[in-house]
């Protein structure tokens, strides 16, 4: 088998990376010497065989022999005899070392020791070259073998052949080069020695603390020259120490893994693609190490001699502490050689890998494998190498997404952008249209790039699994063949173990190389930016991939930095918000935090009657207050402080911009969880069109606030019901529904844009959480919703998981055929289109039918209707600085509105329910969305739905009939009678998940991954669709800043918890089906009553005859505190220490308390930036004619 991949190739030529992530090889020593240009590659390094130069002298010699009449066989005989003689001569020669570190003074050494570097071309014949003390070879040109200086005698008949053999020997010498700079870049690693005087002083200041006196001393040019010269000498000493350490480790590895004592043949090395790093004899290596030590000793002597010259530069007016100076120089050298040290560490790992790889291959051949076994062994190793290469591609592509910079190879998608911009520059387009089209075009390009990256990752992951499976299959075939051979049976375990050891070694080393390649993402790149992990405001908003870039439909003047902040989404919480409050506001927060916690603790102790002394509580209270004060005032780290200040400044600038330019409206989109920037005039036009279409709102033309009248109406009805001769409501109900006077205010209407629909329609929302009748609405909802859910359970869907359960049951019962069609129905404007009178009539019939003794709970049907009328009659709100009243339907945002709409729709849908039940078909509704199945012709289904559409003029529906539909967040397909379900995402949906940098506790981000995977397993019907969903989740996490290691850890942990690791590794279909059914049945829905479950478990225990006593539940103390990055992250740990210090002692009654610390987050970007609430005077304006005594009666 021809194996083209070599795992060690990449270590000899360490790749670097340009700004767009393309990989290129560093120049080889020959390329450095001859000035060849670098070849850029995007994939792994290919082994290109160098073309041998022609031996013209040998050709002329052969032509002379032919002219003399000799035939080809005789000429060939001459050549072979000369080759044999030459080989015997080479075997008797001693291999000596050519100097790697020159022995002469370092003043003439090119590179870091001599700024005037001279590049010399390598001569083919070194034997005739004279010594030159002025020009020394660079490190990349020198080899371990030293050519003989003795001139060899040549005969007239064999001189040409001898020349060819010398060239062949030179080639072998080149193969035996010690790659002193195998990872060396084209620029010197001692670059800091060639810096300007100004830069040199800056580096010295950064490397060592307290160098003001040294910098003052260096103002003299002679002193500075002395300092730089001494630094160069110290640098050479440490350089030689690195060199000595490298080759000492080289020797240790060679001895440890028997690379010299048990050599492999050249054929084995070639067939197994081994890097032969141990061709040099041990004797030569010892000689070279001795030379290195000698050079190091000489260099140290030079340093000592040069240090004695310091007294010549010490003057009375300018003197320096000698020890302080040497320490500063040493610190500068160590910092300057940091990159060089890393380079040497990498080379040591490469040598160790080569030696270990050598020993593993030797162990396999010690088992005396047959030719077929050798071929299988090589196939297994090559499959492992290819698997690791593919996994490396996966990791690199994910790293691109994590840093939100895609490979430059996808830049061709940007070519159409200039054409669109040129067309949009015409004056025929207004600014808003131009901005909208340009923004959508850029988002389409970015989405295409993201889709291609997803495709590439999917292909690479498929290759990883394919190569892994191929290697495992080949290993099984090898074991079976060896079992059939009686002579080879005893070697099976030893041989397979040796093969697997090298497989493991290959994977470990490839993981190291992958980490090294990823490390280059953060190196200086050719786009003149210092790091790849640039801050988000440095990114181009549309030419890079961002998770949730805002949708812009208005001409704006926001900067890229401001738009990049908006791309983090409405849920993003900026860090350390309390640091920017005024002192009074911060003290108030500290006092509130302390008061809430200490009140919770003392109330808990009092409620459970724990015996705790007042002294302990007071001491705990004092320590708690000091702790909160200390954490809120402790200084932030520099990195966090810079980030917090930057984001606070951006938020302030955006708020000022929105306040200045009122025509720009910032809102959260209805379903895609991103920001939307729209035109105020366009919003106003769409709002008026919606009001005219629905005729559900009426303006209060008098301009008088209806808050007082609504409040009086609520209080009057509650007083009437409670103070009746026979109270119709209890005192507890009266207190639960009575409005809170100190927080009472009118609701306000705002609209959320729907950019995923044509024309960006608006969804109305009435925010009435402090309206006079809001508590009445909540009470009615809590009373009637459970009853409705119990009655209509078979015809309502709790969520998408509930729908999948019904579909799989439908398929299991045999009703799903190849002709089955899926129907989705959408009810238009349900909340605002239902008639008020019709809804109340439906409510009356519902309550009458399901009441017990004409009561629901302790409320009569008539009382429920009166309370419902109160909720509908007081639907007043503020919009556009005007007062409105809703005269049709219910307010979207009021809790009781959904229950009332469900009851009204339940009557309307009875005919459809009956039709579906008679035919064993599915019917279910989720608020205003309906899902059905049918095996009838499409014409029959259409006629049925058209009749239903004409039944009630207030209910208007639109429907879709097909064998593949989307409903809620599930995509449902009927593939030849086989059900297939998967997670559905709207095409315009953004890959948004709570950003990793959001100011939330880390467990919130962990739970985000857990929830997403649970949802994927429950909704995806097969392993292929789930694997695609898993990849989509991972892409979304990467784009939102989740580190690849963090994602991989939680993915593996998720499957490990369910004993299903084979799903993540091998896509095991049977294991996935078991997990899918398990999690689908374990999903908790709102209709599951805990009491029923307890009764079922109790019945089973009675039947089994083993009733177990339930363990006593541990008492819990739940404390909420405000979470914030920085010192406050430690509050949970510090608080537990305080608790244990003051309350957990021997025989304490609080020892068994379970302490739960829950967090509250700071304000989100939506709260900080979106201003949709009118001024308070409009919301809380109460007519003074209404007396306080009337409201308190």
Buried (B, 14 or more C-beta within 10 A) or exposed (E): EEBEBBBBBBBBBBBBBBBBBBBBBBBBBBBBBEEEEEEEEEEBBEEEEEEEEEBEBBEEBBEEBEEEEBEEEEBEEBBEEBBEBBEEEEEEEEBBBBBBBBEEEBEBBBBBBBEEEEEEEEEEEBEEEEEEEEEBBBBBBBBBBBBEEEEEEEEEEBBBBBBBBBBBBBEEBBEBBBBBBBBBBEEBBBBBBBBEEEEBBEBBBEBBEEBEBBBEBBEBEEBBEBBBEBBBBBBBBBBBBBBBBBBBBBBBBBEEBBBBEEBBEEEBBEBBBBBBBBBBEBEBBEBBBEBBEEBBEBBBEBBEEBBEEBEEBEEEEBEBEEEBBBBBBBBBBBBBBEBBBBBBBBBBBBBBBBBBBBBBBBBBBEBEBEEEBBBBBBBBBBBBBBBBBBBBBBBBBBBBBBBBBBBEEBEEBBEEBEEBBEEBEEEEBEEBEBBBBBBBBBBEBBBEBBEBBBEBBBBBBEBBBBBBBBBEEBBEBBBEBBEEEEEBEEBBEEBBEBBBBBBEBBBEBBBBBBEBBBEBBBEEBEEEEEEBEBEBBEBEBBBBBBBBBBBBBBBBEBBBBBBBBBBBBBBBBBBBBBBBEEEEEBEEBBEEBBEBBBEBBBEBBEEEEBEBEEEBBEBBBEBBBEBBBEBBEEEBEEEBBEBBBBBBEBBEBBBEBBEEBEBBBBBBBBBBBBBBBBBEEBBEEBBEEBBEEBEBBBEEEEEEBBBBBBBBBBBBBBBEBBEEEEEBBBEEBBEBBBBEEEEBBBBBBBBBBBBBEEEBBBBBBBBBEBBBBBBBBBBBBEBBBBBBBEBBEEBBBBBBBBBBBBBBEBBEEEBBEEEBBBBBBEBEBBBBBBBBEBBBBBBBEBBEEBBEEEEBEEBBBEBBBBBBBBBBBBBBBBBEEEBBBBEBBBBBBBBBBBBBBBBBBBBBBEEBBEBBEEEEBBBBBBBBBBBBBBBBEEEEBBEBBEEBBEEBEBBBBEBEBBBEBBBBBBBBBBEEEEBBBBBBBEEBBBBBBBBBBBBBBEEEBBBBBBEBBBBBBBBBBBBBBBBBBBBBBBBBBBBBBBEBEBBBEBBEEBBEEBEBBBBBEBBBEEBBEBBBEEBBEEBEEEEEEEEEEEEEEEEEEEEEEEEEEEEEEEEEBEBBBBBBBBBBBEBBEBBEEBBBEBBBEEEBEBEEBEBEBEBEBBEBBBEBBBEBEBEEEBBBBBEEEBEEEBBEE
